[in-house]
């Protein structure tokens, strides 16, 4: 379908299979063996869309910790210390390597969780891992940034001028990068709030904000965010965790992201996990 996936040798094979399965179902959501949106798949081909899975080597563990720390509420001193340590140990090698080897979108093995409660079918079984499966996010990012933005630029390009960009950024109002969860969702009921999206990363630029917003909105409509531990965990960034909440509070956005007759790439169901 125009997208490729590669993995370091220490990524477990079942996790590679799971990521391939998620990618395939995003692009062939009706399961007929054909790409649902040839326009999108052609752009993925043109852009040589790529997802790279990284295993648990010490160097990549440190990079993942560094990336997460910059988004965490840790003290500035801790952030500076870890950032400097990461730079001293790995920046010279890793930065050079990632520039030489095309990596596209990155997905770590440790955050690829086939039995995650993000999948409604796993929740129904009564036995699932509360950690969110990042393949649902990172693979969608690859599709939207490396294909969708080129296939439908006026509607889905990841900037403030596209139709989706305006709708996503409207959800933030003037809230900034992070909502106060002590106020929104705990003291104030969700239905009284007019700000629903505040991505928790001050380094996230306009394109990043739109890309993350597409992920939040679409996966919420598809049912991936709607379980108890997840709802609490994401409440400092995203409040519209269910399809009903998106439809009620952002009806134009909901209508756009469910219009797969006009935009056939839009999935009507969440990919199913690969459980071996």
Phi, psi and omega per residue, in radians:
X1 nan 0.163 3.052
X2 1.797 -0.127 -3.133
X3 -1.993 2.553 3.139
X4 -2.090 2.717 3.091
X5 -2.309 2.335 3.057
X6 -2.278 2.762 -3.089
X7 -2.561 2.574 3.003
X8 -1.236 2.759 -2.969
X9 -1.166 -0.291 -3.117
X10 -1.601 0.122 3.044
X11 -1.430 2.177 3.131
X12 -0.993 2.446 -3.052
X13 -1.065 -0.634 -3.117
X14 -1.154 -0.508 3.109
X15 -1.319 -0.597 3.028
X16 -1.096 -0.800 3.122
X17 -1.041 -0.691 3.131
X18 -1.114 -0.795 -3.133
X19 -1.111 -0.731 3.094
X20 -1.065 -0.715 -3.129
X21 -1.105 -0.761 3.120
X22 -1.123 -0.794 3.116
X23 -1.026 -0.842 -3.109
X24 -1.041 -0.761 -3.089
X25 -1.284 -0.493 3.017
X26 -1.106 -0.693 -3.047
X27 -1.559 -0.429 3.067
X28 -2.207 1.212 -3.008
X29 -1.214 -0.460 3.133
X30 -1.553 -0.056 3.017
X31 1.182 0.490 -3.124
X32 -1.639 0.071 3.115
X33 1.554 0.010 -3.136
X34 -2.129 2.630 3.045
X35 -1.068 2.290 -3.106
X36 -1.166 -0.496 -3.072
X37 -2.359 1.681 -3.092
X38 -1.072 -0.535 3.119
X39 -1.107 -0.757 3.096
X40 -1.156 -0.850 -3.080
X41 -1.118 -0.548 3.070
X42 -1.154 -0.684 3.106
X43 -1.220 -0.624 3.054
X44 -1.067 -0.687 3.081
X45 -1.133 -0.824 -3.120
X46 -1.045 -0.681 -3.088
X47 -1.533 -0.002 -3.096
X48 0.899 0.916 -3.078
X49 -0.986 2.373 -3.028
X50 -2.501 2.375 2.974
X51 -2.018 2.261 3.111
X52 -2.004 2.185 3.099
X53 -1.706 2.291 -3.131
X54 -1.960 2.444 -3.127
X55 -1.546 -2.595 -2.976
X56 -1.957 0.597 3.018
X57 -1.080 2.664 -3.081
X58 -1.024 -0.624 -3.110
X59 -1.148 -0.797 -3.123
X60 -1.270 -0.518 3.026
X61 -1.041 -0.756 -3.102
X62 -1.180 -0.673 3.097
X63 -1.108 -0.735 -3.140
X64 -1.112 -0.735 3.118
X65 -1.108 -0.726 3.108
X66 -1.030 -0.825 -3.118
X67 -1.077 -0.742 -3.110
X68 -1.238 -0.645 -3.105
X69 -1.093 -0.640 -3.137
X70 -1.139 -0.346 3.133
X71 -1.772 -0.061 -3.050
X72 -1.558 2.885 3.111
X73 -1.444 0.375 3.139
X74 -1.118 2.833 -3.134
X75 -1.168 2.711 3.118
X76 -1.060 -0.591 3.132
X77 -1.098 -0.768 3.124
X78 -1.125 -0.729 3.138
X79 -1.090 -0.797 -3.112
X80 -1.114 -0.723 -3.131
X81 -1.085 -0.846 -3.126
X82 -1.170 -0.708 -3.134
X83 -1.085 -0.757 3.135
X84 -1.157 -0.701 3.135
X85 -1.110 -0.783 3.127
X86 -1.064 -0.749 -3.110
X87 -1.088 -0.764 -3.105
X88 -1.144 -0.718 -3.031
X89 -1.377 -0.753 -2.896
X90 -2.241 -0.260 -3.008
X91 -1.047 -0.737 -3.086
X92 -1.049 -0.769 -3.112
X93 -1.377 -0.861 -3.015
X94 -1.164 -0.788 -3.127
X95 -1.058 -0.723 3.125
X96 -1.141 -0.717 -3.115
X97 -1.144 -0.805 -3.095
X98 -1.202 -0.385 3.066
X99 -1.380 -0.601 -3.107
X100 -1.386 -0.724 -3.100
X101 -1.718 2.064 3.101
X102 -1.074 2.182 -3.093
X103 -1.987 -0.396 -3.102
X104 1.040 -2.307 3.113
X105 -1.507 2.388 -3.121
X106 -1.715 2.503 3.054
X107 -2.456 2.186 -3.134
X108 -1.567 2.499 -3.135
X109 -1.057 -0.656 -3.062
X110 -1.199 -0.315 3.132
X111 -1.847 0.136 3.077
X112 -1.683 1.864 -2.930
X113 -2.151 1.553 -3.101
X114 -1.019 -0.569 -3.129
X115 -1.678 0.455 3.126
X116 -1.124 2.583 3.048
X117 -1.236 -0.095 3.059
X118 -1.078 -0.461 3.139
X119 -1.559 2.066 -3.124
X120 -0.936 -0.595 3.132
X121 -1.145 -0.597 3.065
X122 -1.231 -0.702 3.112
X123 -1.072 -0.666 -3.120
X124 -1.138 -0.470 -3.129
X125 -1.294 -0.321 3.134
X126 1.424 0.057 -3.117
X127 -2.435 1.637 -3.102
X128 -2.540 2.839 -3.126
X129 -1.562 2.220 -3.093
X130 -1.244 -0.236 3.074
X131 -1.183 2.371 -3.137
X132 -1.249 2.488 3.105
X133 -1.461 1.921 -3.055
X134 -1.228 -0.236 3.104
X135 -1.104 -0.548 3.103
X136 -1.110 -0.539 3.132
X137 -1.500 -0.952 -2.987
X138 -1.170 -0.635 3.111
X139 -1.205 -0.666 3.075
X140 -1.121 -0.695 3.072
X141 -1.028 -0.750 3.128
X142 -1.059 -0.776 -3.113
X143 -1.111 -0.771 -3.069
X144 -1.313 -0.714 -3.065
X145 -1.413 -0.621 -3.059
X146 -1.698 -0.074 -3.129
X147 -2.427 -0.967 -3.018
X148 -1.101 -0.713 -3.130
X149 -1.041 -0.488 -3.140
X150 -1.585 -0.523 -3.111
X151 -1.284 -0.686 -3.107
X152 -2.360 1.178 -3.019
X153 -1.069 -0.655 -3.102
X154 -1.221 -0.447 -3.088
X155 -1.756 -0.785 -2.964
X156 -2.077 0.109 3.108
X157 -1.107 2.508 -3.010
X158 -1.484 1.249 3.042
X159 -2.649 3.064 -3.036
X160 -1.331 -0.169 -3.078
X161 -1.642 -0.295 3.131
X162 -1.330 2.868 3.128
X163 -1.071 -0.805 -3.133
X164 -1.171 -0.632 -3.134
X165 -1.086 -0.764 3.128
X166 -1.107 -0.732 -3.112
X167 -1.186 -0.688 3.130
X168 -1.161 -0.847 -3.078
X169 -1.201 -0.445 3.055
X170 -1.088 -0.468 -3.122
X171 -1.250 -0.313 -3.123
X172 -1.526 -0.479 -3.062
X173 1.035 -2.227 3.066
X174 -2.044 0.559 -3.038
X175 -1.259 -0.560 -3.092
X176 1.630 -2.528 -2.982
X177 -1.603 -0.340 -3.077
X178 -2.647 2.379 3.101
X179 -1.529 2.642 3.078
X180 -1.465 1.808 -3.064
X181 -1.207 -0.276 3.082
X182 -1.257 -0.356 -3.137
X183 -1.789 -0.937 -3.077
X184 -1.498 2.151 3.092
X185 1.628 -0.415 3.130
X186 -1.912 -0.943 3.095
X187 -1.535 -0.787 3.125
X188 -1.695 2.246 3.073
X189 -1.139 2.588 -3.082
X190 -0.956 -0.667 -3.035
X191 -1.181 -0.222 3.122
X192 -1.667 -0.034 -3.037
X193 -1.749 2.443 3.117
X194 -1.856 -0.029 3.069
X195 -1.946 2.182 -3.026
X196 -2.170 -0.127 -3.026
X197 -2.477 2.145 3.087
X198 -2.592 1.616 -3.031
X199 -1.110 2.260 -2.972
X200 -1.480 1.076 3.112
X201 -2.799 1.836 -3.079
X202 -1.139 -0.246 3.118
X203 -1.534 -0.064 -3.075
X204 -1.334 2.023 -3.111
X205 -1.474 -3.028 -3.060
X206 -1.011 -0.811 3.139
X207 -1.076 -0.747 3.122
X208 -1.096 -0.754 -3.142
X209 -1.058 -0.706 3.139
X210 -1.230 -0.750 3.134
X211 -1.050 -0.797 3.130
X212 -1.153 -0.650 3.127
X213 -1.132 -0.685 3.077
X214 -1.058 -0.800 3.107
X215 -1.029 -0.857 -3.111
X216 -1.042 -0.849 -3.051
X217 -1.174 -0.830 -3.064
X218 -1.185 -0.764 -3.133
X219 -1.215 -0.472 3.047
X220 -1.210 -0.738 3.091
X221 -1.070 -0.628 -3.099
X222 -1.466 -0.080 3.024
X223 1.657 0.191 -3.065
X224 -1.373 -0.412 -3.028
X225 -1.714 -0.091 -2.922
X226 -1.628 1.163 2.971
X227 -2.516 2.663 -2.809
X228 -0.945 -0.933 -3.095
X229 -1.098 -0.630 -3.115
X230 -1.189 -0.742 -3.118
X231 -0.993 -0.780 3.132
X232 -1.194 -0.709 -3.055
X233 -1.120 -0.647 -3.042
X234 -1.652 0.063 -2.974
X235 -1.197 -0.228 3.064
X236 -1.516 -0.059 3.119
X237 -2.148 -0.676 -2.943
X238 -2.541 2.241 -3.099
X239 -1.893 -0.279 -3.063
X240 -1.632 1.205 -2.942
X241 -1.424 -0.062 -3.130
X242 -2.256 2.849 3.104
X243 -1.043 -0.742 -3.132
X244 -1.092 -0.699 -3.130
X245 -1.186 -0.669 3.081
X246 -1.138 -0.786 -3.109
X247 -1.104 -0.674 -3.092
X248 -1.306 -0.751 -2.998
X249 -1.710 -0.294 3.118
X250 -2.464 1.131 -3.021
X251 -1.062 -0.651 3.129
X252 -1.160 -0.699 3.094
X253 -1.144 -0.753 3.107
X254 -1.051 -0.794 -3.126
X255 -1.071 -0.708 -3.135
X256 -1.149 -0.792 -3.043
X257 -1.401 -0.007 3.041
X258 -2.031 0.121 -3.103
X259 -1.582 1.171 -3.115
X260 -1.430 0.028 2.975
X261 -1.351 -0.610 3.070
X262 -1.493 -0.681 -3.111
X263 -2.139 1.519 -2.977
X264 -1.159 -0.165 3.089
X265 -1.210 -0.403 -3.038
X266 -1.142 2.100 3.128
X267 -1.283 2.520 3.084
X268 -1.748 -0.135 3.097
X269 -2.550 2.658 -3.141
X270 -1.269 2.475 3.026
X271 -0.948 2.585 3.063
X272 -1.545 2.580 -3.124
X273 -1.307 2.729 2.984
X274 -1.674 2.021 -3.068
X275 -1.970 0.346 3.083
X276 1.356 nan nan
